[in-house]
Amino acid sequence: MRQILVRSEHCLGCKSCELACAVAHSNSKTLFEAIGEFKAPQKRIFVESNGDHNFPLQCRQCVDAPCVHACMSGAMQSDLKTGLIQVDDLKCVGCMMCVMVCPFGVIGEIPTTNRVAKCDRCQDIDYNPACVSACPTKALVFVEVQEFAKSGRQIFLDYMKGVN
């Protein structure tokens, strides 16, 4: 299964991924119309910074997901077909238990509905994550884990050989 992975050294902290995510989850699917929507679009990725380093965070799609175990209404479910953790908006009661147990802090509240939102890998656009497409430096990639690890080894090897 492909994962959204980060090359943090490339992240500028521009938050283009946050904006693209919110627009992709808006009703209109366009920036200018999304701004005026009654229910403000909710981002599902969070770019955090400590001043020196930036890091985009989104749901890690845990295998043994604490959010699924904590969800008393059954709204947080593992989709057997895709292997992704998804939220059933109709079942969510807004208890925020999933928010409290998420080790990454990437489940957010939708203030207008008192429900939760988390990364769904852009299910509505054929699992082509808008955050990855929007990243100007390609800090976000949507690849198989082994492919990402191999490229990391190659980068390290090039660094050791003095190739930049």
Z-matrix of the N, CA and C atoms (Angstrom, degrees):
N
C 1 1.450
C 2 1.523 1 109.08
N 3 1.302 2 115.82 1 135.41
C 4 1.463 3 120.33 2 177.84
C 5 1.528 4 109.85 3 -74.40
N 6 1.305 5 115.05 4 146.94
C 7 1.460 6 122.45 5 -179.80
C 8 1.528 7 109.36 6 -125.14
N 9 1.316 8 116.68 7 154.14
C 10 1.457 9 120.89 8 170.53
C 11 1.522 10 105.61 9 -86.61
N 12 1.317 11 115.67 10 114.57
C 13 1.459 12 121.53 11 -177.51
C 14 1.527 13 109.49 12 -121.23
N 15 1.331 14 115.91 13 162.05
C 16 1.463 15 121.16 14 -170.14
C 17 1.521 16 111.75 15 -123.80
N 18 1.291 17 115.48 16 133.99
C 19 1.467 18 122.72 17 165.88
C 20 1.528 19 104.32 18 -102.10
N 21 1.335 20 115.07 19 87.42
C 22 1.468 21 120.66 20 -170.66
C 23 1.523 22 112.89 21 -60.63
N 24 1.316 23 117.70 22 -27.80
C 25 1.463 24 119.67 23 -179.91
C 26 1.528 25 111.79 24 -66.69
N 27 1.338 26 117.56 25 -15.28
C 28 1.462 27 121.44 26 178.55
C 29 1.532 28 112.97 27 -96.22
N 30 1.322 29 117.53 28 -10.69
C 31 1.472 30 120.66 29 -175.32
C 32 1.525 31 110.28 30 -75.46
N 33 1.324 32 115.40 31 124.65
C 34 1.469 33 122.16 32 178.97
C 35 1.522 34 112.47 33 -89.61
N 36 1.317 35 116.81 34 -12.53
C 37 1.461 36 120.10 35 -175.02
C 38 1.517 37 112.53 36 77.05
N 39 1.322 38 117.53 37 22.54
C 40 1.470 39 121.89 38 -176.13
C 41 1.523 40 112.88 39 -73.39
N 42 1.318 41 117.40 40 -20.19
C 43 1.462 42 124.83 41 179.01
C 44 1.524 43 114.17 42 67.41
N 45 1.339 44 116.08 43 19.92
C 46 1.468 45 119.92 44 174.11
C 47 1.518 46 110.50 45 -59.32
N 48 1.336 47 116.34 46 -34.57
C 49 1.465 48 120.84 47 179.35
C 50 1.530 49 110.82 48 -64.79
N 51 1.338 50 116.93 49 -40.38
C 52 1.471 51 120.74 50 178.90
C 53 1.523 52 110.86 51 -62.55
N 54 1.321 53 115.95 52 -45.35
C 55 1.458 54 121.17 53 -179.62
C 56 1.525 55 110.98 54 -63.88
N 57 1.329 56 116.38 55 -46.98
C 58 1.467 57 120.40 56 179.73
C 59 1.524 58 111.10 57 -61.44
N 60 1.316 59 116.56 58 -38.77
C 61 1.464 60 120.96 59 179.07
C 62 1.526 61 110.70 60 -63.41
N 63 1.325 62 116.07 61 -47.36
C 64 1.467 63 119.76 62 179.91
C 65 1.526 64 111.28 63 -61.22
N 66 1.318 65 117.38 64 -43.82
C 67 1.463 66 121.12 65 179.63
C 68 1.529 67 110.43 66 -64.61
N 69 1.326 68 117.24 67 -41.51
C 70 1.468 69 120.76 68 179.28
C 71 1.528 70 111.96 69 -63.00
N 72 1.328 71 116.98 70 -26.06
C 73 1.460 72 120.94 71 179.58
C 74 1.532 73 112.87 72 -102.70
N 75 1.324 74 115.96 73 13.04
C 76 1.466 75 120.04 74 176.78
C 77 1.528 76 109.01 75 -86.16
N 78 1.309 77 115.89 76 169.36
C 79 1.467 78 119.77 77 176.62
C 80 1.518 79 111.45 78 -72.17
N 81 1.331 80 116.62 79 -39.42
C 82 1.461 81 121.45 80 -174.32
C 83 1.521 82 113.89 81 -82.54
N 84 1.323 83 116.85 82 -28.48
C 85 1.472 84 123.40 83 -177.45
C 86 1.534 85 112.79 84 68.72
N 87 1.333 86 117.40 85 14.59
C 88 1.463 87 120.77 86 174.81
C 89 1.524 88 108.50 87 -127.98
N 90 1.323 89 116.02 88 145.27
C 91 1.458 90 121.07 89 -176.05
C 92 1.527 91 112.65 90 -58.33
N 93 1.315 92 117.36 91 -52.16
C 94 1.460 93 119.92 92 -174.47
C 95 1.524 94 112.94 93 -65.31
N 96 1.307 95 117.45 94 -36.25
C 97 1.463 96 119.67 95 177.72
C 98 1.527 97 111.19 96 -76.99
N 99 1.319 98 117.33 97 -34.44
C 100 1.467 99 121.06 98 -179.03
C 101 1.526 100 111.11 99 -62.74
N 102 1.317 101 116.86 100 -34.86
C 103 1.470 102 121.38 101 -179.42
C 104 1.525 103 111.27 102 -58.93
N 105 1.328 104 116.83 103 -36.26
C 106 1.459 105 120.89 104 -176.93
C 107 1.515 106 115.53 105 -94.49
N 108 1.309 107 118.03 106 3.94
C 109 1.464 108 119.84 107 -177.77
C 110 1.528 109 111.25 108 -66.80
N 111 1.320 110 115.68 109 143.91
C 112 1.466 111 121.29 110 -179.80
C 113 1.520 112 110.78 111 -58.74
N 114 1.324 113 116.42 112 -48.16
C 115 1.463 114 121.28 113 174.76
C 116 1.519 115 106.96 114 -93.62
N 117 1.307 116 115.95 115 107.63
C 118 1.462 117 120.15 116 -178.12
C 119 1.522 118 110.37 117 -58.71
N 120 1.330 119 117.24 118 135.06
C 121 1.467 120 119.69 119 178.66
C 122 1.524 121 111.17 120 -61.82
N 123 1.300 122 116.12 121 143.54
C 124 1.468 123 122.23 122 -176.02
C 125 1.514 124 110.33 123 -106.35
N 126 1.322 125 116.97 124 124.41
C 127 1.466 126 120.48 125 174.88
C 128 1.525 127 108.76 126 -74.85
N 129 1.321 128 114.76 127 155.81
C 130 1.459 129 121.14 128 -179.83
C 131 1.521 130 111.34 129 -127.02
N 132 1.318 131 115.90 130 13.91
C 133 1.458 132 123.44 131 175.31
C 134 1.522 133 106.48 132 -132.61
N 135 1.312 134 116.08 133 145.29
C 136 1.458 135 121.03 134 -174.09
C 137 1.519 136 109.47 135 -131.29
N 138 1.330 137 117.14 136 116.91
C 139 1.463 138 120.58 137 177.49
C 140 1.522 139 107.36 138 -90.08
N 141 1.309 140 115.00 139 116.67
C 142 1.464 141 121.50 140 179.56
C 143 1.524 142 109.11 141 -107.47
N 144 1.325 143 115.59 142 150.80
C 145 1.456 144 120.78 143 -178.54
C 146 1.517 145 110.07 144 -143.69
N 147 1.332 146 115.40 145 146.48
C 148 1.459 147 119.57 146 173.61
C 149 1.526 148 110.22 147 -110.65
N 150 1.325 149 116.77 148 13.49
C 151 1.449 150 122.22 149 -178.66
C 152 1.517 151 112.14 150 100.74
N 153 1.316 152 116.86 151 -38.19
C 154 1.466 153 121.34 152 179.01
C 155 1.523 154 112.49 153 -102.76
N 156 1.314 155 116.06 154 -33.85
C 157 1.458 156 121.06 155 -175.32
C 158 1.521 157 109.72 156 -127.11
N 159 1.317 158 114.93 157 143.49
C 160 1.458 159 122.31 158 176.29
C 161 1.516 160 108.31 159 -115.54
N 162 1.327 161 115.68 160 146.96
C 163 1.456 162 118.72 161 179.69
C 164 1.522 163 110.01 162 -150.29
N 165 1.343 164 116.97 163 118.86
C 166 1.461 165 119.84 164 174.91
C 167 1.531 166 110.52 165 -81.29
N 168 1.317 167 116.07 166 131.48
C 169 1.464 168 121.85 167 -179.79
C 170 1.519 169 109.87 168 -120.73
N 171 1.323 170 115.99 169 138.86
C 172 1.452 171 121.94 170 173.40
C 173 1.518 172 107.12 171 -148.16
N 174 1.303 173 117.14 172 174.21
C 175 1.456 174 121.26 173 -177.83
C 176 1.520 175 110.75 174 -53.08
N 177 1.313 176 116.15 175 132.24
C 178 1.464 177 122.12 176 -179.01
C 179 1.522 178 111.45 177 -89.69
N 180 1.320 179 117.66 178 0.95
C 181 1.463 180 121.93 179 178.01
C 182 1.530 181 110.48 180 52.77
N 183 1.316 182 115.95 181 54.70
C 184 1.468 183 122.88 182 -176.57
C 185 1.534 184 111.61 183 -53.96
N 186 1.320 185 115.45 184 143.38
C 187 1.466 186 120.27 185 177.61
C 188 1.526 187 109.83 186 -68.14
N 189 1.314 188 117.18 187 -48.24
C 190 1.461 189 122.25 188 178.02
C 191 1.532 190 106.54 189 -108.16
N 192 1.322 191 115.96 190 71.37
C 193 1.457 192 123.37 191 -168.13
C 194 1.530 193 113.96 192 -67.80
N 195 1.344 194 116.82 193 118.84
C 196 1.464 195 120.34 194 177.30
C 197 1.528 196 112.45 195 -59.56
N 198 1.336 197 116.89 196 -34.01
C 199 1.464 198 119.90 197 -178.71
C 200 1.526 199 111.70 198 -64.23
N 201 1.314 200 117.02 199 -37.19
C 202 1.464 201 120.81 200 178.74
C 203 1.524 202 109.96 201 -67.00
N 204 1.330 203 116.47 202 -43.53
C 205 1.468 204 120.87 203 -179.86
C 206 1.530 205 111.86 204 -65.23
N 207 1.338 206 116.64 205 -34.37
C 208 1.465 207 120.74 206 -176.04
C 209 1.524 208 113.24 207 -82.99
N 210 1.314 209 117.67 208 -17.39
C 211 1.466 210 121.21 209 -174.42
C 212 1.527 211 110.55 210 -73.21
N 213 1.332 212 115.01 211 110.06
C 214 1.465 213 120.08 212 -176.27
C 215 1.526 214 113.31 213 -75.81
N 216 1.333 215 117.13 214 -20.92
C 217 1.461 216 119.15 215 -177.57
C 218 1.524 217 113.31 216 -96.83
N 219 1.312 218 116.69 217 -7.98
C 220 1.459 219 120.15 218 -178.16
C 221 1.519 220 113.29 219 80.33
N 222 1.331 221 116.87 220 13.92
C 223 1.468 222 120.68 221 179.88
C 224 1.522 223 111.84 222 -71.58
N 225 1.312 224 116.90 223 -33.16
C 226 1.459 225 121.89 224 179.73
C 227 1.529 226 106.57 225 -90.31
N 228 1.330 227 115.51 226 115.10
C 229 1.465 228 120.05 227 -173.77
C 230 1.514 229 111.56 228 -135.53
N 231 1.315 230 114.79 229 150.91
C 232 1.456 231 120.72 230 173.41
C 233 1.521 232 107.57 231 -89.89
N 234 1.321 233 116.71 232 121.51
C 235 1.455 234 122.46 233 179.12
C 236 1.528 235 107.71 234 -79.65
N 237 1.315 236 117.27 235 113.12
C 238 1.460 237 121.61 236 -175.89
C 239 1.529 238 112.48 237 -63.90
N 240 1.310 239 116.99 238 -30.46
C 241 1.465 240 121.02 239 -178.35
C 242 1.535 241 111.70 240 -71.95
N 243 1.334 242 116.80 241 -44.67
C 244 1.469 243 120.34 242 -175.77
C 245 1.523 244 113.19 243 -99.92
N 246 1.334 245 116.93 244 -19.09
C 247 1.458 246 120.42 245 -176.13
C 248 1.519 247 113.06 246 79.24
N 249 1.324 248 117.01 247 6.84
C 250 1.460 249 121.34 248 -178.17
C 251 1.524 250 111.35 249 -96.24
N 252 1.324 251 115.23 250 151.29
C 253 1.463 252 121.20 251 174.20
C 254 1.529 253 106.76 252 -87.23
N 255 1.322 254 116.26 253 123.77
C 256 1.460 255 121.48 254 -178.14
C 257 1.526 256 109.97 255 -123.89
N 258 1.325 257 115.60 256 157.96
C 259 1.465 258 122.22 257 178.72
C 260 1.526 259 108.65 258 -108.59
N 261 1.316 260 116.23 259 127.69
C 262 1.467 261 121.36 260 173.36
C 263 1.521 262 106.44 261 -92.13
N 264 1.329 263 115.64 262 103.15
C 265 1.469 264 121.01 263 -176.49
C 266 1.523 265 113.32 264 -57.23
N 267 1.313 266 116.62 265 -30.65
C 268 1.460 267 119.56 266 -178.00
C 269 1.528 268 112.35 267 -72.75
N 270 1.328 269 117.27 268 -24.33
C 271 1.463 270 120.81 269 179.78
C 272 1.523 271 113.33 270 -93.99
N 273 1.324 272 117.32 271 -20.02
C 274 1.469 273 120.60 272 -176.48
C 275 1.523 274 110.22 273 -64.95
N 276 1.338 275 115.97 274 129.21
C 277 1.460 276 121.13 275 179.74
C 278 1.525 277 112.07 276 -104.84
N 279 1.315 278 116.87 277 2.17
C 280 1.464 279 120.78 278 176.74
C 281 1.515 280 115.06 279 74.92
N 282 1.320 281 118.30 280 27.37
C 283 1.467 282 120.57 281 -178.10
C 284 1.535 283 112.31 282 -76.28
N 285 1.331 284 116.98 283 -19.36
C 286 1.474 285 124.01 284 177.88
C 287 1.520 286 114.07 285 67.07
N 288 1.322 287 118.00 286 16.71
C 289 1.468 288 119.96 287 176.15
C 290 1.526 289 110.23 288 -61.42
N 291 1.321 290 117.14 289 -39.45
C 292 1.463 291 120.56 290 179.86
C 293 1.529 292 110.91 291 -62.50
N 294 1.317 293 116.37 292 -37.38
C 295 1.468 294 121.05 293 178.25
C 296 1.525 295 109.65 294 -63.34
N 297 1.317 296 116.08 295 -42.01
C 298 1.468 297 120.69 296 -177.34
C 299 1.522 298 113.01 297 -67.77
N 300 1.335 299 118.20 298 -31.75
C 301 1.464 300 119.49 299 -175.35
C 302 1.529 301 114.07 300 -97.58
N 303 1.314 302 118.17 301 -10.10
C 304 1.466 303 119.87 302 -178.70
C 305 1.529 304 109.55 303 -65.74
N 306 1.336 305 117.58 304 118.59
C 307 1.462 306 120.09 305 -177.14
C 308 1.527 307 113.37 306 -69.72
N 309 1.322 308 117.75 307 -13.08
C 310 1.460 309 121.35 308 -177.70
C 311 1.526 310 112.91 309 -106.90
N 312 1.323 311 117.81 310 -8.48
C 313 1.465 312 121.12 311 179.09
C 314 1.512 313 113.41 312 66.44
N 315 1.324 314 117.18 313 33.67
C 316 1.463 315 119.93 314 -174.10
C 317 1.527 316 114.47 315 -110.42
N 318 1.300 317 116.82 316 13.29
C 319 1.462 318 120.18 317 172.70
C 320 1.526 319 105.71 318 -102.24
N 321 1.320 320 115.65 319 121.47
C 322 1.462 321 120.09 320 -175.64
C 323 1.507 322 112.65 321 -110.67
N 324 1.308 323 114.54 322 157.19
C 325 1.464 324 120.69 323 176.84
C 326 1.516 325 109.33 324 -88.10
N 327 1.315 326 116.37 325 139.72
C 328 1.459 327 121.45 326 171.19
C 329 1.531 328 105.31 327 -94.23
N 330 1.327 329 117.73 328 102.49
C 331 1.468 330 121.02 329 -172.19
C 332 1.524 331 114.87 330 -56.54
N 333 1.323 332 118.09 331 -35.32
C 334 1.468 333 119.68 332 -176.39
C 335 1.523 334 112.97 333 -72.66
N 336 1.336 335 117.01 334 -19.38
C 337 1.469 336 119.59 335 -177.73
C 338 1.525 337 113.21 336 -119.84
N 339 1.327 338 117.12 337 -9.25
C 340 1.468 339 122.07 338 -174.38
C 341 1.523 340 111.80 339 55.29
N 342 1.308 341 115.60 340 36.06
C 343 1.459 342 123.41 341 174.44
C 344 1.523 343 107.33 342 -116.19
N 345 1.325 344 116.81 343 -178.76
C 346 1.460 345 119.73 344 -178.72
C 347 1.525 346 111.55 345 -114.18
N 348 1.322 347 113.89 346 158.56
C 349 1.460 348 121.57 347 176.00
C 350 1.519 349 108.20 348 -135.67
N 351 1.313 350 115.86 349 141.36
C 352 1.461 351 121.51 350 175.60
C 353 1.518 352 108.29 351 -147.24
N 354 1.301 353 115.48 352 165.49
C 355 1.461 354 120.25 353 -178.31
C 356 1.529 355 110.37 354 -57.15
N 357 1.316 356 115.39 355 128.46
C 358 1.460 357 121.22 356 177.15
C 359 1.525 358 110.57 357 -116.09
N 360 1.335 359 115.15 358 14.34
C 361 1.467 360 123.30 359 -178.76
C 362 1.530 361 111.06 360 59.06
N 363 1.315 362 115.49 361 29.92
C 364 1.472 363 121.99 362 179.06
C 365 1.526 364 111.21 363 55.70
N 366 1.293 365 114.23 364 54.13
C 367 1.458 366 123.23 365 178.94
C 368 1.528 367 111.34 366 -51.45
N 369 1.331 368 117.01 367 -39.82
C 370 1.464 369 121.07 368 -176.36
C 371 1.522 370 113.74 369 -70.60
N 372 1.330 371 117.03 370 -17.23
C 373 1.467 372 119.54 371 177.85
C 374 1.532 373 109.56 372 -118.10
N 375 1.312 374 114.52 373 48.31
C 376 1.467 375 123.22 374 174.32
C 377 1.523 376 113.87 375 56.67
N 378 1.313 377 115.62 376 40.19
C 379 1.464 378 121.71 377 176.68
C 380 1.536 379 112.16 378 52.93
N 381 1.322 380 115.06 379 44.31
C 382 1.459 381 121.88 380 175.24
C 383 1.533 382 106.00 381 -114.73
N 384 1.333 383 118.32 382 87.20
C 385 1.466 384 121.52 383 -170.10
C 386 1.528 385 114.48 384 -53.81
N 387 1.326 386 115.05 385 121.51
C 388 1.461 387 121.38 386 -179.29
C 389 1.525 388 111.55 387 -61.86
N 390 1.329 389 117.19 388 -33.21
C 391 1.462 390 120.43 389 -179.02
C 392 1.522 391 110.96 390 -63.18
N 393 1.316 392 116.77 391 -39.20
C 394 1.469 393 121.45 392 -179.76
C 395 1.523 394 109.44 393 -67.96
N 396 1.326 395 116.72 394 -45.53
C 397 1.464 396 121.15 395 -179.49
C 398 1.525 397 111.96 396 -62.68
N 399 1.332 398 116.70 397 -31.97
C 400 1.460 399 120.71 398 -175.40
C 401 1.524 400 114.14 399 -84.52
N 402 1.314 401 118.55 400 -14.94
C 403 1.466 402 121.29 401 -174.22
C 404 1.528 403 110.57 402 -69.28
N 405 1.344 404 117.16 403 114.27
C 406 1.470 405 119.60 404 -175.75
C 407 1.531 406 114.37 405 -70.07
N 408 1.318 407 117.46 406 -22.10
C 409 1.468 408 120.52 407 -178.03
C 410 1.520 409 112.86 408 -104.99
N 411 1.323 410 116.04 409 1.57
C 412 1.466 411 121.96 410 -177.29
C 413 1.529 412 111.78 411 60.35
N 414 1.329 413 116.14 412 32.99
C 415 1.464 414 120.81 413 174.62
C 416 1.521 415 109.83 414 -67.76
N 417 1.321 416 116.96 415 -31.32
C 418 1.463 417 122.51 416 176.41
C 419 1.523 418 108.88 417 -97.38
N 420 1.314 419 115.25 418 131.45
C 421 1.460 420 120.35 419 176.94
C 422 1.524 421 108.74 420 -131.80
N 423 1.309 422 116.19 421 150.62
C 424 1.461 423 122.48 422 179.15
C 425 1.519 424 106.77 423 -118.55
N 426 1.324 425 115.82 424 93.06
C 427 1.463 426 121.75 425 -171.72
C 428 1.526 427 110.69 426 -142.03
N 429 1.318 428 114.82 427 169.42
C 430 1.460 429 121.06 428 170.98
C 431 1.527 430 108.06 429 -67.67
N 432 1.303 431 117.68 430 144.48
C 433 1.460 432 122.53 431 -177.49
C 434 1.529 433 110.90 432 -58.43
N 435 1.316 434 117.07 433 -42.96
C 436 1.469 435 119.58 434 -179.30
C 437 1.528 436 112.24 435 -62.60
N 438 1.322 437 116.61 436 -37.27
C 439 1.469 438 121.10 437 177.85
C 440 1.526 439 110.58 438 -64.66
N 441 1.335 440 116.00 439 -41.81
C 442 1.461 441 121.33 440 178.73
C 443 1.530 442 109.95 441 -64.37
N 444 1.320 443 116.90 442 -44.58
C 445 1.462 444 121.06 443 -179.50
C 446 1.528 445 110.59 444 -63.10
N 447 1.323 446 116.72 445 -42.07
C 448 1.466 447 120.25 446 179.10
C 449 1.522 448 111.19 447 -62.47
N 450 1.325 449 117.22 448 -42.56
C 451 1.470 450 119.30 449 179.24
C 452 1.527 451 110.32 450 -66.44
N 453 1.326 452 117.42 451 -33.94
C 454 1.467 453 120.94 452 176.16
C 455 1.517 454 111.72 453 -64.24
N 456 1.328 455 115.99 454 -40.15
C 457 1.470 456 119.76 455 176.99
C 458 1.519 457 110.76 456 -64.81
N 459 1.328 458 116.60 457 -39.38
C 460 1.462 459 120.45 458 179.95
C 461 1.531 460 110.85 459 -66.47
N 462 1.319 461 116.93 460 -40.37
C 463 1.470 462 120.94 461 177.33
C 464 1.522 463 109.83 462 -61.37
N 465 1.324 464 116.63 463 -43.62
C 466 1.462 465 120.62 464 179.24
C 467 1.529 466 110.66 465 -63.92
N 468 1.315 467 116.54 466 -43.73
C 469 1.462 468 120.89 467 179.75
C 470 1.530 469 110.76 468 -61.50
N 471 1.330 470 116.57 469 -44.85
C 472 1.470 471 120.68 470 177.50
C 473 1.524 472 111.28 471 -61.08
N 474 1.328 473 116.14 472 -39.72
C 475 1.463 474 120.69 473 177.72
C 476 1.518 475 110.78 474 -62.14
N 477 1.330 476 116.29 475 -44.29
C 478 1.460 477 120.95 476 -179.21
C 479 1.536 478 111.79 477 -65.82
N 480 1.330 479 116.42 478 -31.59
C 481 1.461 480 120.53 479 179.08
C 482 1.533 481 111.46 480 -82.58
N 483 1.338 482 116.51 481 -6.84
C 484 1.474 483 120.04 482 -178.95
C 485 1.503 484 114.24 483 84.37
N 486 1.336 485 117.19 484 16.51
C 487 1.465 486 121.50 485 178.33
C 488 1.530 487 107.60 486 -94.50
N 489 1.310 488 117.06 487 125.47
C 490 1.479 489 119.46 488 178.34
C 491 1.453 490 110.52 489 -118.71
